[in-house]
Amino acid sequence: MPLESVVRRLTAAGATTVLIDGRSGSGKSTLADQLCARWESSVVVRLDDIYPGWDGLAWAIDHIYRELLHPRADGRRGCWRRWDWATGTADDWNSVEPGRRLIVEGVGALSRASSAVADLGIWVDAPDDVRKQRALQRDGDSFRPHWERWARQEDTYIAGHAPRSAADILVTETASGLIWTETNTR
């Protein structure tokens, strides 16, 4: 199922919310950017902008469900709070109207609660060595000392929420390219 098929599916269904999840460096941001460029009038919310520091994965999972996704599913404006990594403090609130096409991208996007109020969930996977190289190349020295710490939070999240099994589509990176697999039909 290439990306153009996903866009057609979303458009035909009148979908408004897509969740893209996967471990650090798996290719979530790239996929979200590609989908946003093709899915008219969509906006991307990145969990990297929300995590309250290096130990904030669990908090961000709850925050996006409670403040952003659940209100939108009820027909209300959803909000999310930006984290200022430079100052280590919460920053401004942002909002997304209920009918606006939304892509939430990041580790923790596809929790059990969030997947229940979204139209489509995508799990992105890549080999561990590729993910680590990609993430450290992208974020360099700011991420390097936190790689293992963050990976432990990912492990806890995956064990507690089973996001891969909640996904409607799996995108797996292999040496020969991306493999798209449809897993669930809503």
C-alpha positions, 0 to 999 in steps of 0.5 A: 500500500504505497503512500498515494493509496493511503491518501486516497483511502483517507480522503475517501473516508473523510478522515481527519486524524492519522497517528504515525508511531515507531521507535526513534530514528525509524522514519516517522518524521519523513513519512509524516512530512510526505503524507502532509505534502500529499494530504491536502490541508493537513498539519503535523504535530510532532511529539518531539515538540511536546515531550517534557524533557528526556523522561517525558514519554509517558506524560506526552502520551497522556497529554496528546490523548487528553488535550488534543485527540479526545477533544477533537473526537468529541468535535471540539478544538484540540490543544497541545503544549510545546516544550522548550528544550532550551529552557527546560520549561513548558511553552505556549499552547497550540490548537487544531480545530476538529475538522482539520486534517491532523497527523500526529507523529512520534514515539507514543502517538499510537497508544491504546486510547489514542488509536481508538479516536483516530482514523488511521494508525501507522507503525514505522519500523527500521533495523536497530542499527539504522535507527540509531545511526539515523537518530544520532546523525540527526540530533548528534551530541544532544541525543547521544547521552540519552539514547539508552535512557530514551530506549528504555522508555520506548521499551516500557511504552511498547510493552504497555501499549502494544502500538504495533498491534494497534496499527492499521498499516505497518511500514517496514524498512528493509535493504530493498526498500519499504514494505507496506502491510495492511494489518487491520481494517476499520 
